[in-house]
Amino acid sequence: MNNKVVATISWVIVLWMCYVFLFSLPYKFTMHPDTQHIFGTIGQWMVGLVGSGIGNLFANVGPFVVGGFELLISLILLLPFVLWLLSLMGLAKNTGTRVSYHKLGGIMASAVMAGAVFFHLATPLGIEVIHEGKSDNGSLFYSAVSILVLGVALWFINHKVED
């Protein structure tokens, strides 16, 4: 595949991933009631499996840890753009690192979303999250699946591209 086509596809994938990750941060970092429900449901499931210490820790700290990783992944994925902008301003040397950062960010995003998919499928949370009588119609699950698949695709399409 042509390097420009790979770069274009990569950036479209990155924009989707960052959109999902960054727009979920206010929910995670403020412990929104929906976030409390999601992580609380998983935490309660973990209590029965590994004990109350880990289960309660996950329910209370999980949103911040997961949100922190999603923020880090977004920064890694967007770093080539930032470096390019800085090079245009003469503040940095454009090192041509898009490929490396997109491969790394893709695998990291897939790993985090593999966890999300697992928790949707293996715990009482389920594919369709229902909280206070409202359904998300599976949107969280399908977003996680899309990022899991697209993260692998991002790595794959970039793995033979020269930096």
Chimera marker file (.cmm) of the C-alpha trace (Angstrom):
<marker_set name="trace">
<marker id="1" x="0.000" y="0.000" z="0.000" r="1" g="1" b="0" radius="0.5"/>
<marker id="2" x="1.207" y="3.521" z="-0.826" r="1" g="1" b="0" radius="0.5"/>
<marker id="3" x="2.731" y="5.380" z="2.173" r="1" g="1" b="0" radius="0.5"/>
<marker id="4" x="0.351" y="8.331" z="1.711" r="1" g="1" b="0" radius="0.5"/>
<marker id="5" x="-2.658" y="6.023" z="1.712" r="1" g="1" b="0" radius="0.5"/>
<marker id="6" x="-1.352" y="4.300" z="4.843" r="1" g="1" b="0" radius="0.5"/>
<marker id="7" x="-0.800" y="7.678" z="6.517" r="1" g="1" b="0" radius="0.5"/>
<marker id="8" x="-4.310" y="8.849" z="5.616" r="1" g="1" b="0" radius="0.5"/>
<marker id="9" x="-5.953" y="5.658" z="6.860" r="1" g="1" b="0" radius="0.5"/>
<marker id="10" x="-3.811" y="5.814" z="10.005" r="1" g="1" b="0" radius="0.5"/>
<marker id="11" x="-4.896" y="9.357" z="10.796" r="1" g="1" b="0" radius="0.5"/>
<marker id="12" x="-8.575" y="8.481" z="10.311" r="1" g="1" b="0" radius="0.5"/>
<marker id="13" x="-8.176" y="5.584" z="12.752" r="1" g="1" b="0" radius="0.5"/>
<marker id="14" x="-6.256" y="7.791" z="15.203" r="1" g="1" b="0" radius="0.5"/>
<marker id="15" x="-8.953" y="10.472" z="15.095" r="1" g="1" b="0" radius="0.5"/>
<marker id="16" x="-11.644" y="7.910" z="15.923" r="1" g="1" b="0" radius="0.5"/>
<marker id="17" x="-9.614" y="6.428" z="18.782" r="1" g="1" b="0" radius="0.5"/>
<marker id="18" x="-8.780" y="9.828" z="20.254" r="1" g="1" b="0" radius="0.5"/>
<marker id="19" x="-12.383" y="10.958" z="19.898" r="1" g="1" b="0" radius="0.5"/>
<marker id="20" x="-13.607" y="7.978" z="21.922" r="1" g="1" b="0" radius="0.5"/>
<marker id="21" x="-10.797" y="8.153" z="24.493" r="1" g="1" b="0" radius="0.5"/>
<marker id="22" x="-10.666" y="11.906" z="25.049" r="1" g="1" b="0" radius="0.5"/>
<marker id="23" x="-14.413" y="12.502" z="25.154" r="1" g="1" b="0" radius="0.5"/>
<marker id="24" x="-14.821" y="9.775" z="27.780" r="1" g="1" b="0" radius="0.5"/>
<marker id="25" x="-12.254" y="11.337" z="30.131" r="1" g="1" b="0" radius="0.5"/>
<marker id="26" x="-14.621" y="13.831" z="31.793" r="1" g="1" b="0" radius="0.5"/>
<marker id="27" x="-16.898" y="10.908" z="32.706" r="1" g="1" b="0" radius="0.5"/>
<marker id="28" x="-14.037" y="8.877" z="34.142" r="1" g="1" b="0" radius="0.5"/>
<marker id="29" x="-12.185" y="11.672" z="35.904" r="1" g="1" b="0" radius="0.5"/>
<marker id="30" x="-15.313" y="13.116" z="37.569" r="1" g="1" b="0" radius="0.5"/>
<marker id="31" x="-16.721" y="9.709" z="38.554" r="1" g="1" b="0" radius="0.5"/>
<marker id="32" x="-19.919" y="10.390" z="36.604" r="1" g="1" b="0" radius="0.5"/>
<marker id="33" x="-22.818" y="8.167" z="37.771" r="1" g="1" b="0" radius="0.5"/>
<marker id="34" x="-22.557" y="6.112" z="34.552" r="1" g="1" b="0" radius="0.5"/>
<marker id="35" x="-18.853" y="5.552" z="35.262" r="1" g="1" b="0" radius="0.5"/>
<marker id="36" x="-19.642" y="4.577" z="38.842" r="1" g="1" b="0" radius="0.5"/>
<marker id="37" x="-22.192" y="2.074" z="37.557" r="1" g="1" b="0" radius="0.5"/>
<marker id="38" x="-19.806" y="0.531" z="35.018" r="1" g="1" b="0" radius="0.5"/>
<marker id="39" x="-16.756" y="0.243" z="37.258" r="1" g="1" b="0" radius="0.5"/>
<marker id="40" x="-18.910" y="-0.581" z="40.290" r="1" g="1" b="0" radius="0.5"/>
<marker id="41" x="-20.567" y="-3.483" z="38.447" r="1" g="1" b="0" radius="0.5"/>
<marker id="42" x="-17.187" y="-4.853" z="37.409" r="1" g="1" b="0" radius="0.5"/>
<marker id="43" x="-15.774" y="-4.234" z="40.898" r="1" g="1" b="0" radius="0.5"/>
<marker id="44" x="-18.621" y="-6.171" z="42.515" r="1" g="1" b="0" radius="0.5"/>
<marker id="45" x="-18.024" y="-9.041" z="40.111" r="1" g="1" b="0" radius="0.5"/>
<marker id="46" x="-14.328" y="-8.962" z="41.049" r="1" g="1" b="0" radius="0.5"/>
<marker id="47" x="-15.218" y="-9.071" z="44.763" r="1" g="1" b="0" radius="0.5"/>
<marker id="48" x="-16.742" y="-12.506" z="44.210" r="1" g="1" b="0" radius="0.5"/>
<marker id="49" x="-13.719" y="-13.635" z="42.224" r="1" g="1" b="0" radius="0.5"/>
<marker id="50" x="-10.620" y="-12.167" z="43.923" r="1" g="1" b="0" radius="0.5"/>
<marker id="51" x="-11.898" y="-10.529" z="47.087" r="1" g="1" b="0" radius="0.5"/>
<marker id="52" x="-13.200" y="-7.200" z="48.281" r="1" g="1" b="0" radius="0.5"/>
<marker id="53" x="-9.821" y="-5.440" z="48.399" r="1" g="1" b="0" radius="0.5"/>
<marker id="54" x="-9.139" y="-5.691" z="44.678" r="1" g="1" b="0" radius="0.5"/>
<marker id="55" x="-12.797" y="-5.419" z="43.664" r="1" g="1" b="0" radius="0.5"/>
<marker id="56" x="-13.371" y="-2.244" z="45.673" r="1" g="1" b="0" radius="0.5"/>
<marker id="57" x="-10.051" y="-0.799" z="44.523" r="1" g="1" b="0" radius="0.5"/>
<marker id="58" x="-11.059" y="-1.378" z="40.899" r="1" g="1" b="0" radius="0.5"/>
<marker id="59" x="-14.441" y="0.252" z="41.441" r="1" g="1" b="0" radius="0.5"/>
<marker id="60" x="-12.899" y="3.329" z="43.067" r="1" g="1" b="0" radius="0.5"/>
<marker id="61" x="-9.595" y="3.760" z="41.212" r="1" g="1" b="0" radius="0.5"/>
<marker id="62" x="-10.249" y="1.937" z="37.941" r="1" g="1" b="0" radius="0.5"/>
<marker id="63" x="-11.790" y="4.922" z="36.134" r="1" g="1" b="0" radius="0.5"/>
<marker id="64" x="-8.707" y="7.044" z="36.860" r="1" g="1" b="0" radius="0.5"/>
<marker id="65" x="-6.256" y="4.316" z="35.837" r="1" g="1" b="0" radius="0.5"/>
<marker id="66" x="-8.119" y="3.442" z="32.641" r="1" g="1" b="0" radius="0.5"/>
<marker id="67" x="-8.671" y="7.133" z="31.854" r="1" g="1" b="0" radius="0.5"/>
<marker id="68" x="-4.982" y="7.817" z="32.468" r="1" g="1" b="0" radius="0.5"/>
<marker id="69" x="-3.986" y="5.085" z="30.025" r="1" g="1" b="0" radius="0.5"/>
<marker id="70" x="-6.477" y="6.372" z="27.445" r="1" g="1" b="0" radius="0.5"/>
<marker id="71" x="-5.020" y="9.864" z="27.824" r="1" g="1" b="0" radius="0.5"/>
<marker id="72" x="-1.480" y="8.504" z="27.447" r="1" g="1" b="0" radius="0.5"/>
<marker id="73" x="-2.463" y="6.510" z="24.345" r="1" g="1" b="0" radius="0.5"/>
<marker id="74" x="-4.112" y="9.579" z="22.817" r="1" g="1" b="0" radius="0.5"/>
<marker id="75" x="-0.969" y="11.633" z="23.433" r="1" g="1" b="0" radius="0.5"/>
<marker id="76" x="1.188" y="8.957" z="21.806" r="1" g="1" b="0" radius="0.5"/>
<marker id="77" x="-1.139" y="8.758" z="18.802" r="1" g="1" b="0" radius="0.5"/>
<marker id="78" x="-1.260" y="12.554" z="18.378" r="1" g="1" b="0" radius="0.5"/>
<marker id="79" x="2.431" y="13.191" z="19.064" r="1" g="1" b="0" radius="0.5"/>
<marker id="80" x="3.465" y="12.987" z="15.375" r="1" g="1" b="0" radius="0.5"/>
<marker id="81" x="1.060" y="15.833" z="14.597" r="1" g="1" b="0" radius="0.5"/>
<marker id="82" x="2.398" y="17.919" z="17.484" r="1" g="1" b="0" radius="0.5"/>
<marker id="83" x="5.992" y="17.294" z="16.380" r="1" g="1" b="0" radius="0.5"/>
<marker id="84" x="5.075" y="18.237" z="12.807" r="1" g="1" b="0" radius="0.5"/>
<marker id="85" x="3.485" y="21.499" z="14.005" r="1" g="1" b="0" radius="0.5"/>
<marker id="86" x="6.538" y="22.298" z="16.123" r="1" g="1" b="0" radius="0.5"/>
<marker id="87" x="8.810" y="21.599" z="13.157" r="1" g="1" b="0" radius="0.5"/>
<marker id="88" x="6.795" y="24.041" z="11.029" r="1" g="1" b="0" radius="0.5"/>
<marker id="89" x="7.404" y="26.687" z="13.703" r="1" g="1" b="0" radius="0.5"/>
<marker id="90" x="11.101" y="25.831" z="13.809" r="1" g="1" b="0" radius="0.5"/>
<marker id="91" x="10.821" y="24.629" z="17.406" r="1" g="1" b="0" radius="0.5"/>
<marker id="92" x="11.598" y="20.973" z="16.739" r="1" g="1" b="0" radius="0.5"/>
<marker id="93" x="13.077" y="18.792" z="14.077" r="1" g="1" b="0" radius="0.5"/>
<marker id="94" x="10.484" y="16.721" z="12.254" r="1" g="1" b="0" radius="0.5"/>
<marker id="95" x="11.822" y="13.267" z="13.015" r="1" g="1" b="0" radius="0.5"/>
<marker id="96" x="9.357" y="11.347" z="10.842" r="1" g="1" b="0" radius="0.5"/>
<marker id="97" x="8.064" y="9.256" z="13.723" r="1" g="1" b="0" radius="0.5"/>
<marker id="98" x="4.408" y="8.843" z="12.719" r="1" g="1" b="0" radius="0.5"/>
<marker id="99" x="4.773" y="5.169" z="11.911" r="1" g="1" b="0" radius="0.5"/>
<marker id="100" x="6.446" y="4.238" z="15.191" r="1" g="1" b="0" radius="0.5"/>
<marker id="101" x="3.992" y="6.196" z="17.332" r="1" g="1" b="0" radius="0.5"/>
<marker id="102" x="0.967" y="4.885" z="15.459" r="1" g="1" b="0" radius="0.5"/>
<marker id="103" x="2.138" y="1.276" z="15.750" r="1" g="1" b="0" radius="0.5"/>
<marker id="104" x="2.784" y="1.681" z="19.481" r="1" g="1" b="0" radius="0.5"/>
<marker id="105" x="-0.459" y="3.574" z="20.100" r="1" g="1" b="0" radius="0.5"/>
<marker id="106" x="-2.453" y="1.052" z="18.069" r="1" g="1" b="0" radius="0.5"/>
<marker id="107" x="-1.208" y="-1.892" z="20.097" r="1" g="1" b="0" radius="0.5"/>
<marker id="108" x="-1.699" y="-0.029" z="23.374" r="1" g="1" b="0" radius="0.5"/>
<marker id="109" x="-5.260" y="0.953" z="22.405" r="1" g="1" b="0" radius="0.5"/>
<marker id="110" x="-6.031" y="-2.638" z="21.433" r="1" g="1" b="0" radius="0.5"/>
<marker id="111" x="-4.706" y="-3.921" z="24.756" r="1" g="1" b="0" radius="0.5"/>
<marker id="112" x="-6.839" y="-1.516" z="26.799" r="1" g="1" b="0" radius="0.5"/>
<marker id="113" x="-9.930" y="-2.242" z="24.720" r="1" g="1" b="0" radius="0.5"/>
<marker id="114" x="-9.331" y="-6.007" z="24.937" r="1" g="1" b="0" radius="0.5"/>
<marker id="115" x="-9.812" y="-5.514" z="28.665" r="1" g="1" b="0" radius="0.5"/>
<marker id="116" x="-12.973" y="-3.510" z="28.086" r="1" g="1" b="0" radius="0.5"/>
<marker id="117" x="-14.393" y="-6.139" z="25.721" r="1" g="1" b="0" radius="0.5"/>
<marker id="118" x="-13.535" y="-8.879" z="28.224" r="1" g="1" b="0" radius="0.5"/>
<marker id="119" x="-15.325" y="-7.075" z="31.057" r="1" g="1" b="0" radius="0.5"/>
<marker id="120" x="-18.394" y="-6.460" z="28.894" r="1" g="1" b="0" radius="0.5"/>
<marker id="121" x="-18.584" y="-10.141" z="27.964" r="1" g="1" b="0" radius="0.5"/>
<marker id="122" x="-17.459" y="-11.847" z="31.185" r="1" g="1" b="0" radius="0.5"/>
<marker id="123" x="-19.182" y="-9.750" z="33.853" r="1" g="1" b="0" radius="0.5"/>
<marker id="124" x="-22.782" y="-8.771" z="34.611" r="1" g="1" b="0" radius="0.5"/>
<marker id="125" x="-22.084" y="-5.473" z="32.802" r="1" g="1" b="0" radius="0.5"/>
<marker id="126" x="-22.998" y="-7.106" z="29.497" r="1" g="1" b="0" radius="0.5"/>
<marker id="127" x="-22.925" y="-5.818" z="25.956" r="1" g="1" b="0" radius="0.5"/>
<marker id="128" x="-25.798" y="-3.414" z="26.546" r="1" g="1" b="0" radius="0.5"/>
<marker id="129" x="-25.169" y="-1.239" z="29.595" r="1" g="1" b="0" radius="0.5"/>
<marker id="130" x="-28.394" y="-0.345" z="31.355" r="1" g="1" b="0" radius="0.5"/>
<marker id="131" x="-28.222" y="2.251" z="34.111" r="1" g="1" b="0" radius="0.5"/>
<marker id="132" x="-31.204" y="3.945" z="35.763" r="1" g="1" b="0" radius="0.5"/>
<marker id="133" x="-33.520" y="2.468" z="33.151" r="1" g="1" b="0" radius="0.5"/>
<marker id="134" x="-31.538" y="3.885" z="30.241" r="1" g="1" b="0" radius="0.5"/>
<marker id="135" x="-29.734" y="1.692" z="27.725" r="1" g="1" b="0" radius="0.5"/>
<marker id="136" x="-26.609" y="2.602" z="25.798" r="1" g="1" b="0" radius="0.5"/>
<marker id="137" x="-27.776" y="0.132" z="23.102" r="1" g="1" b="0" radius="0.5"/>
<marker id="138" x="-24.335" y="-1.450" z="23.216" r="1" g="1" b="0" radius="0.5"/>
<marker id="139" x="-22.502" y="1.694" z="22.107" r="1" g="1" b="0" radius="0.5"/>
<marker id="140" x="-19.719" y="1.347" z="24.709" r="1" g="1" b="0" radius="0.5"/>
<marker id="141" x="-19.142" y="-2.286" z="23.790" r="1" g="1" b="0" radius="0.5"/>
<marker id="142" x="-19.163" y="-1.639" z="20.038" r="1" g="1" b="0" radius="0.5"/>
<marker id="143" x="-16.802" y="1.327" z="20.452" r="1" g="1" b="0" radius="0.5"/>
<marker id="144" x="-14.432" y="-0.901" z="22.425" r="1" g="1" b="0" radius="0.5"/>
<marker id="145" x="-14.596" y="-3.620" z="19.764" r="1" g="1" b="0" radius="0.5"/>
<marker id="146" x="-13.976" y="-1.083" z="17.004" r="1" g="1" b="0" radius="0.5"/>
<marker id="147" x="-10.879" y="0.268" z="18.759" r="1" g="1" b="0" radius="0.5"/>
<marker id="148" x="-9.637" y="-3.242" z="19.528" r="1" g="1" b="0" radius="0.5"/>
<marker id="149" x="-9.859" y="-4.166" z="15.835" r="1" g="1" b="0" radius="0.5"/>
<marker id="150" x="-8.679" y="-0.796" z="14.506" r="1" g="1" b="0" radius="0.5"/>
<marker id="151" x="-5.701" y="-0.754" z="16.880" r="1" g="1" b="0" radius="0.5"/>
<marker id="152" x="-4.497" y="-4.037" z="15.422" r="1" g="1" b="0" radius="0.5"/>
<marker id="153" x="-5.207" y="-2.694" z="11.931" r="1" g="1" b="0" radius="0.5"/>
<marker id="154" x="-3.220" y="0.466" z="12.723" r="1" g="1" b="0" radius="0.5"/>
<marker id="155" x="-0.227" y="-1.625" z="13.747" r="1" g="1" b="0" radius="0.5"/>
<marker id="156" x="-0.632" y="-3.969" z="10.781" r="1" g="1" b="0" radius="0.5"/>
<marker id="157" x="-0.849" y="-1.350" z="8.021" r="1" g="1" b="0" radius="0.5"/>
<marker id="158" x="2.164" y="0.485" z="9.452" r="1" g="1" b="0" radius="0.5"/>
<marker id="159" x="4.394" y="-2.478" z="10.322" r="1" g="1" b="0" radius="0.5"/>
<marker id="160" x="6.314" y="-2.461" z="7.017" r="1" g="1" b="0" radius="0.5"/>
<marker id="161" x="6.205" y="1.274" z="6.348" r="1" g="1" b="0" radius="0.5"/>
<marker id="162" x="9.480" y="3.175" z="6.620" r="1" g="1" b="0" radius="0.5"/>
<marker id="163" x="9.581" y="6.004" z="9.188" r="1" g="1" b="0" radius="0.5"/>
<link id1="1" id2="2" r="1" g="1" b="0" radius="0.2"/>
<link id1="2" id2="3" r="1" g="1" b="0" radius="0.2"/>
<link id1="3" id2="4" r="1" g="1" b="0" radius="0.2"/>
<link id1="4" id2="5" r="1" g="1" b="0" radius="0.2"/>
<link id1="5" id2="6" r="1" g="1" b="0" radius="0.2"/>
<link id1="6" id2="7" r="1" g="1" b="0" radius="0.2"/>
<link id1="7" id2="8" r="1" g="1" b="0" radius="0.2"/>
<link id1="8" id2="9" r="1" g="1" b="0" radius="0.2"/>
<link id1="9" id2="10" r="1" g="1" b="0" radius="0.2"/>
<link id1="10" id2="11" r="1" g="1" b="0" radius="0.2"/>
<link id1="11" id2="12" r="1" g="1" b="0" radius="0.2"/>
<link id1="12" id2="13" r="1" g="1" b="0" radius="0.2"/>
<link id1="13" id2="14" r="1" g="1" b="0" radius="0.2"/>
<link id1="14" id2="15" r="1" g="1" b="0" radius="0.2"/>
<link id1="15" id2="16" r="1" g="1" b="0" radius="0.2"/>
<link id1="16" id2="17" r="1" g="1" b="0" radius="0.2"/>
<link id1="17" id2="18" r="1" g="1" b="0" radius="0.2"/>
<link id1="18" id2="19" r="1" g="1" b="0" radius="0.2"/>
<link id1="19" id2="20" r="1" g="1" b="0" radius="0.2"/>
<link id1="20" id2="21" r="1" g="1" b="0" radius="0.2"/>
<link id1="21" id2="22" r="1" g="1" b="0" radius="0.2"/>
<link id1="22" id2="23" r="1" g="1" b="0" radius="0.2"/>
<link id1="23" id2="24" r="1" g="1" b="0" radius="0.2"/>
<link id1="24" id2="25" r="1" g="1" b="0" radius="0.2"/>
<link id1="25" id2="26" r="1" g="1" b="0" radius="0.2"/>
<link id1="26" id2="27" r="1" g="1" b="0" radius="0.2"/>
<link id1="27" id2="28" r="1" g="1" b="0" radius="0.2"/>
<link id1="28" id2="29" r="1" g="1" b="0" radius="0.2"/>
<link id1="29" id2="30" r="1" g="1" b="0" radius="0.2"/>
<link id1="30" id2="31" r="1" g="1" b="0" radius="0.2"/>
<link id1="31" id2="32" r="1" g="1" b="0" radius="0.2"/>
<link id1="32" id2="33" r="1" g="1" b="0" radius="0.2"/>
<link id1="33" id2="34" r="1" g="1" b="0" radius="0.2"/>
<link id1="34" id2="35" r="1" g="1" b="0" radius="0.2"/>
<link id1="35" id2="36" r="1" g="1" b="0" radius="0.2"/>
<link id1="36" id2="37" r="1" g="1" b="0" radius="0.2"/>
<link id1="37" id2="38" r="1" g="1" b="0" radius="0.2"/>
<link id1="38" id2="39" r="1" g="1" b="0" radius="0.2"/>
<link id1="39" id2="40" r="1" g="1" b="0" radius="0.2"/>
<link id1="40" id2="41" r="1" g="1" b="0" radius="0.2"/>
<link id1="41" id2="42" r="1" g="1" b="0" radius="0.2"/>
<link id1="42" id2="43" r="1" g="1" b="0" radius="0.2"/>
<link id1="43" id2="44" r="1" g="1" b="0" radius="0.2"/>
<link id1="44" id2="45" r="1" g="1" b="0" radius="0.2"/>
<link id1="45" id2="46" r="1" g="1" b="0" radius="0.2"/>
<link id1="46" id2="47" r="1" g="1" b="0" radius="0.2"/>
<link id1="47" id2="48" r="1" g="1" b="0" radius="0.2"/>
<link id1="48" id2="49" r="1" g="1" b="0" radius="0.2"/>
<link id1="49" id2="50" r="1" g="1" b="0" radius="0.2"/>
<link id1="50" id2="51" r="1" g="1" b="0" radius="0.2"/>
<link id1="51" id2="52" r="1" g="1" b="0" radius="0.2"/>
<link id1="52" id2="53" r="1" g="1" b="0" radius="0.2"/>
<link id1="53" id2="54" r="1" g="1" b="0" radius="0.2"/>
<link id1="54" id2="55" r="1" g="1" b="0" radius="0.2"/>
<link id1="55" id2="56" r="1" g="1" b="0" radius="0.2"/>
<link id1="56" id2="57" r="1" g="1" b="0" radius="0.2"/>
<link id1="57" id2="58" r="1" g="1" b="0" radius="0.2"/>
<link id1="58" id2="59" r="1" g="1" b="0" radius="0.2"/>
<link id1="59" id2="60" r="1" g="1" b="0" radius="0.2"/>
<link id1="60" id2="61" r="1" g="1" b="0" radius="0.2"/>
<link id1="61" id2="62" r="1" g="1" b="0" radius="0.2"/>
<link id1="62" id2="63" r="1" g="1" b="0" radius="0.2"/>
<link id1="63" id2="64" r="1" g="1" b="0" radius="0.2"/>
<link id1="64" id2="65" r="1" g="1" b="0" radius="0.2"/>
<link id1="65" id2="66" r="1" g="1" b="0" radius="0.2"/>
<link id1="66" id2="67" r="1" g="1" b="0" radius="0.2"/>
<link id1="67" id2="68" r="1" g="1" b="0" radius="0.2"/>
<link id1="68" id2="69" r="1" g="1" b="0" radius="0.2"/>
<link id1="69" id2="70" r="1" g="1" b="0" radius="0.2"/>
<link id1="70" id2="71" r="1" g="1" b="0" radius="0.2"/>
<link id1="71" id2="72" r="1" g="1" b="0" radius="0.2"/>
<link id1="72" id2="73" r="1" g="1" b="0" radius="0.2"/>
<link id1="73" id2="74" r="1" g="1" b="0" radius="0.2"/>
<link id1="74" id2="75" r="1" g="1" b="0" radius="0.2"/>
<link id1="75" id2="76" r="1" g="1" b="0" radius="0.2"/>
<link id1="76" id2="77" r="1" g="1" b="0" radius="0.2"/>
<link id1="77" id2="78" r="1" g="1" b="0" radius="0.2"/>
<link id1="78" id2="79" r="1" g="1" b="0" radius="0.2"/>
<link id1="79" id2="80" r="1" g="1" b="0" radius="0.2"/>
<link id1="80" id2="81" r="1" g="1" b="0" radius="0.2"/>
<link id1="81" id2="82" r="1" g="1" b="0" radius="0.2"/>
<link id1="82" id2="83" r="1" g="1" b="0" radius="0.2"/>
<link id1="83" id2="84" r="1" g="1" b="0" radius="0.2"/>
<link id1="84" id2="85" r="1" g="1" b="0" radius="0.2"/>
<link id1="85" id2="86" r="1" g="1" b="0" radius="0.2"/>
<link id1="86" id2="87" r="1" g="1" b="0" radius="0.2"/>
<link id1="87" id2="88" r="1" g="1" b="0" radius="0.2"/>
<link id1="88" id2="89" r="1" g="1" b="0" radius="0.2"/>
<link id1="89" id2="90" r="1" g="1" b="0" radius="0.2"/>
<link id1="90" id2="91" r="1" g="1" b="0" radius="0.2"/>
<link id1="91" id2="92" r="1" g="1" b="0" radius="0.2"/>
<link id1="92" id2="93" r="1" g="1" b="0" radius="0.2"/>
<link id1="93" id2="94" r="1" g="1" b="0" radius="0.2"/>
<link id1="94" id2="95" r="1" g="1" b="0" radius="0.2"/>
<link id1="95" id2="96" r="1" g="1" b="0" radius="0.2"/>
<link id1="96" id2="97" r="1" g="1" b="0" radius="0.2"/>
<link id1="97" id2="98" r="1" g="1" b="0" radius="0.2"/>
<link id1="98" id2="99" r="1" g="1" b="0" radius="0.2"/>
<link id1="99" id2="100" r="1" g="1" b="0" radius="0.2"/>
<link id1="100" id2="101" r="1" g="1" b="0" radius="0.2"/>
<link id1="101" id2="102" r="1" g="1" b="0" radius="0.2"/>
<link id1="102" id2="103" r="1" g="1" b="0" radius="0.2"/>
<link id1="103" id2="104" r="1" g="1" b="0" radius="0.2"/>
<link id1="104" id2="105" r="1" g="1" b="0" radius="0.2"/>
<link id1="105" id2="106" r="1" g="1" b="0" radius="0.2"/>
<link id1="106" id2="107" r="1" g="1" b="0" radius="0.2"/>
<link id1="107" id2="108" r="1" g="1" b="0" radius="0.2"/>
<link id1="108" id2="109" r="1" g="1" b="0" radius="0.2"/>
<link id1="109" id2="110" r="1" g="1" b="0" radius="0.2"/>
<link id1="110" id2="111" r="1" g="1" b="0" radius="0.2"/>
<link id1="111" id2="112" r="1" g="1" b="0" radius="0.2"/>
<link id1="112" id2="113" r="1" g="1" b="0" radius="0.2"/>
<link id1="113" id2="114" r="1" g="1" b="0" radius="0.2"/>
<link id1="114" id2="115" r="1" g="1" b="0" radius="0.2"/>
<link id1="115" id2="116" r="1" g="1" b="0" radius="0.2"/>
<link id1="116" id2="117" r="1" g="1" b="0" radius="0.2"/>
<link id1="117" id2="118" r="1" g="1" b="0" radius="0.2"/>
<link id1="118" id2="119" r="1" g="1" b="0" radius="0.2"/>
<link id1="119" id2="120" r="1" g="1" b="0" radius="0.2"/>
<link id1="120" id2="121" r="1" g="1" b="0" radius="0.2"/>
<link id1="121" id2="122" r="1" g="1" b="0" radius="0.2"/>
<link id1="122" id2="123" r="1" g="1" b="0" radius="0.2"/>
<link id1="123" id2="124" r="1" g="1" b="0" radius="0.2"/>
<link id1="124" id2="125" r="1" g="1" b="0" radius="0.2"/>
<link id1="125" id2="126" r="1" g="1" b="0" radius="0.2"/>
<link id1="126" id2="127" r="1" g="1" b="0" radius="0.2"/>
<link id1="127" id2="128" r="1" g="1" b="0" radius="0.2"/>
<link id1="128" id2="129" r="1" g="1" b="0" radius="0.2"/>
<link id1="129" id2="130" r="1" g="1" b="0" radius="0.2"/>
<link id1="130" id2="131" r="1" g="1" b="0" radius="0.2"/>
<link id1="131" id2="132" r="1" g="1" b="0" radius="0.2"/>
<link id1="132" id2="133" r="1" g="1" b="0" radius="0.2"/>
<link id1="133" id2="134" r="1" g="1" b="0" radius="0.2"/>
<link id1="134" id2="135" r="1" g="1" b="0" radius="0.2"/>
<link id1="135" id2="136" r="1" g="1" b="0" radius="0.2"/>
<link id1="136" id2="137" r="1" g="1" b="0" radius="0.2"/>
<link id1="137" id2="138" r="1" g="1" b="0" radius="0.2"/>
<link id1="138" id2="139" r="1" g="1" b="0" radius="0.2"/>
<link id1="139" id2="140" r="1" g="1" b="0" radius="0.2"/>
<link id1="140" id2="141" r="1" g="1" b="0" radius="0.2"/>
<link id1="141" id2="142" r="1" g="1" b="0" radius="0.2"/>
<link id1="142" id2="143" r="1" g="1" b="0" radius="0.2"/>
<link id1="143" id2="144" r="1" g="1" b="0" radius="0.2"/>
<link id1="144" id2="145" r="1" g="1" b="0" radius="0.2"/>
<link id1="145" id2="146" r="1" g="1" b="0" radius="0.2"/>
<link id1="146" id2="147" r="1" g="1" b="0" radius="0.2"/>
<link id1="147" id2="148" r="1" g="1" b="0" radius="0.2"/>
<link id1="148" id2="149" r="1" g="1" b="0" radius="0.2"/>
<link id1="149" id2="150" r="1" g="1" b="0" radius="0.2"/>
<link id1="150" id2="151" r="1" g="1" b="0" radius="0.2"/>
<link id1="151" id2="152" r="1" g="1" b="0" radius="0.2"/>
<link id1="152" id2="153" r="1" g="1" b="0" radius="0.2"/>
<link id1="153" id2="154" r="1" g="1" b="0" radius="0.2"/>
<link id1="154" id2="155" r="1" g="1" b="0" radius="0.2"/>
<link id1="155" id2="156" r="1" g="1" b="0" radius="0.2"/>
<link id1="156" id2="157" r="1" g="1" b="0" radius="0.2"/>
<link id1="157" id2="158" r="1" g="1" b="0" radius="0.2"/>
<link id1="158" id2="159" r="1" g="1" b="0" radius="0.2"/>
<link id1="159" id2="160" r="1" g="1" b="0" radius="0.2"/>
<link id1="160" id2="161" r="1" g="1" b="0" radius="0.2"/>
<link id1="161" id2="162" r="1" g="1" b="0" radius="0.2"/>
<link id1="162" id2="163" r="1" g="1" b="0" radius="0.2"/>
</marker_set>
